[in-house]
Structures are given as C-alpha cells and as structure tokens.
Amino acid sequence: MSAVPQPLHPTLDIRRVAGRIGAEIRGVALSGDLDAATVAAIRQALVTHKVVFFRDQDLDEGAQEAFGRRLGDLVPHPTVPSLAGTTGVLDLDGSRGERASSWHTDVTFVPAYPAISILRAVTLPAYGGDTLWANTAAAYAELPEPLRELADRLWALHSNVYDYVGGRVNAPEAGRQRYNEVFTKTVYETEHPLVHVHPETGERSLIVGHFIQRILGLTTSDSQHLLAIFNDHATRPENTVRWSWRIGDVAIWDNRATVHRAVDDYGDQPRVVRRVTIEGVPPVSVDGRRSRAREAAASKAA
C-alpha cells in the first residue's frame, strides 16, 4: 500500500509535482479574503518550489489583479497594451499568434523585469497547450565547477528584438505581424549578468532564454555555443515541470529563478490565458554589480 502524500507546509496543503520544481497548493481560494499569514505562506512556497499551481479557482480580471497586489505592485507589459478596463492584465490569445513556444523569462529586456508572474487559464483547447517551467537555480547548482566559475563572470545583452520564429516550422503570420507592430514598437536593450543572486533566497540562478542576443565580449559564434550549453542545463528534463491546464487553473512562478515555454501543439484550437506581473528589481551579479539599460529605448516611429 502506497503512503499518503503529506503536506510540505504546516499551514498549506502543498503537494510537489516534480522532483526539482513545482508544487500544487490545495484548498485555497485566491478570490477570497486571504489573511496575511496565508499570503506569506504562499509566497514562501513560491520561492521554495519556483512555481505553484492552484486548481478550480474562480477569478476574473479584477480578482486576478487584486490577488496580484497582495504579492507586490503590478507592472504592465512595456509595449503590449493591457486588456481594456484593467491595470496590467496581459491577454495572450493563441489565435492571434501569441504562442510563447520557446524558453524565456518574462520581460528580461528591461533592467527591473518582473519578480513574479501570475497566469490564469480562460479558454483552453480540447488537447495540448501545456506549459513547461524549468528551475534555473537548480541548473546553476548542477554546473561543473569550471562552468560555474565562467558563468559567474559573464554578462549578456537582452532585447525584445529577438528571433520570433526560432525553431518553429509553421510560425503563424498573425503572430509575426503582432510581434513587429506591437511587441517591438519600442526597442529595449539591457545588460544582465548571466548569473544573479536571488534577492530573497540568496541562491545563484542563471538568467537565460530567448531574449538574449549575445554574451558580451564574445564573437557571435562563441556566444551561441556557450549559450546553448547553459540553456541546455537549464531545460534538462530533470529541472522541469509540465502543467496540463484546466479552466480556472492559476499558475504563479518566480520569474527570477525560472524559464518557461508554452507548448504549441494545439493547432487552430482556441487557447486564451491572462497574466499579471509583479514589479521586480534589477538583478545583482555575484560581484555586486546591477543590471543596466543601454541607451534610451528607441521607438520604431521615431
């Protein structure tokens, strides 16, 4: 007879989903009047497990924003307008080609990118459309010592002008057009350390993903080879968790210690998710230097 899973927190029913990342929190209604102790316990579970999941939630846009404010100040997307009538809800609709199907950390093309992201399932396909997350702190910890020492010294240039198509064979034209007209209407460039020190846990974590243009001081070829090594460590199956969505699900992740991607395997079926993000601070390298923006952002209309 198998043992009954035991909660991992004295005040929340927390069940781990995968070995190195991810936990489901049961019995909590995010739309309710949560007391401060419960909110603090959710935040502690978040920084411990990197991403936490809640089933069967009854949230609308207002309630999603209200819960987000319990975790910090909301910050809208720098270029994509928020959903009408909201402060900072990002509406992600697969039918418009908004399929974030490559590994990334949200909005790393600005210095103080979001600390936390909160995603809610609104409309889902009959099959497919899962989301994957990977633990970039675990990835750093497992690097061989020579690679850790190298990573500690490297800095990378991030931009919202990136390879939108990437490895996708059939990237939708609607997505390309929205990317060109909306997502990159203002160009941002930021220099981040490849490794930063988490402001709450003190863990060292890789900053990787598709917004990286190149590693500073290296040729394009050398940069690509090195980034492939660090990205591969971050996204090894052992460092990941995969979530199969149901309507009403909410996922909250620590954007400072993860990368994620949506799986684009649902064809022309509808898929709509909505996200709010919590304000972060510029990452700090292992030698104490902070991330920095390059020259002032340039508008395409300028």
C-alpha positions, 0 to 999 in steps of 0.5 A: 500500500502506497503512503499518503502524500503529506503536506510540505507546509504546516499551514498549506496543503502543498503537494510537489509535482516534480522532483526539482520544481513545482508544487500544487497548493490545495484548498485555497481560494485566491478570490477570497479574503486571504489573511496575511499569514496565508499570503506569506505562506504562499509566497514562501512556497513560491520561492521554495518550489519556483512555481505553484499551481492552484486548481478550480479557482474562480477569478476574473480580471479584477480578482486576478489583479487584486490577488496580484497586489497582495504579492507586490505592485503590478507592472504592465507589459512595456509595449503590449497594451493591457486588456481594456478596463484593467491595470496590467492584465496581459491577454495572450490569445493563441489565435492571434499568434501569441504562442510563447513556444520557446524558453524565456523569462518574462520581460528580461529586456528591461533592467527591473523585469518582473519578480513574479508572474501570475497566469490564469487559464480562460479558454483552453483547447480540447488537447495540448497547450501545456506549459513547461517551467524549468528551475534555473537555480537548480541548473546553476547548482548542477554546473561543473565547477569550471562552468560555474566559475565562467558563468559567474563572470559573464554578462549578456545583452537582452532585447525584445528584438529577438528571433520570433520564429526560432525553431518553429516550422509553421510560425503563424503570420498573425503572430509575426505581424503582432510581434513587429507592430506591437511587441517591438514598437519600442526597442529595449536593450539591457545588460544582465549578468548571466548569473544573479543572486536571488534577492530573497533566497540568496541562491545563484540562478542563471538568467537565460532564454530567448531574449538574449542576443549575445554574451558580451565580449564574445564573437557571435559564434562563441556566444551561441555555443556557450549559450546553448550549453547553459540553456541546455542545463537549464531545460534538462528534463530533470529541472522541469515541470509540465502543467496540463491546464484546466479552466480556472487553473492559476499558475504563479512562478518566480520569474527570477529563478525560472524559464518557461515555454508554452507548448504549441501543439494545439493547432487552430484550437482556441487557447486564451490565458491572462497574466499579471506581473509583479514589479521586480528589481534589477538583478545583482551579479555575484560581484555586486554589480546591477543590471543596466539599460543601454541607451534610451529605448528607441521607438520604431516611429521615431 
